[in-house]
Amino acid sequence: MRLMQNPAQDTRETYRERLSPSLWMLVVIALAGPMVALVFAPVAADAAAIAGAGVSLLLVVLAVVLAPVVRVRGGVLHAGRAHIDVRWLGEPEGFTGQDAHDRRTRDIARDGWHLIRGGIDGLVVVPVIDPADPVSSWSISTRTPDRLRAAILTARAGR
């Protein structure tokens, strides 16, 4: 009896995070609805209220649904629409607090690739070791820098 091995790579997702806006940002986004209602109020108050509620709901849903996703799946780091095989990544570093703030501002890699979102404190910086890649590092906002760092290291170990 001959046993067949599955040659396909493991494509399980080991990390996934949607970088959705904070609650306060969603409240600010939702405030566009009352402004729309004020514009249409002189014409028809009922229609203005419905239009305002609809605009608020639509904008909040779009802000959440269109937020970028960071994930590690099948040996590939995905950050928004960009992706890179983990074999081309060096040792990731996680930052929080003032260290993360410094890395996002004065110490930012000018030749790096960045997915930075306001309202998200954590940051993971991963050097790119591919000599043919013009990008020196990836800087990615995350609410859980330790988990993202661990997922990258686990994916690298599996390669």
Disulfide bonds with the S-S distance in Angstrom:
none
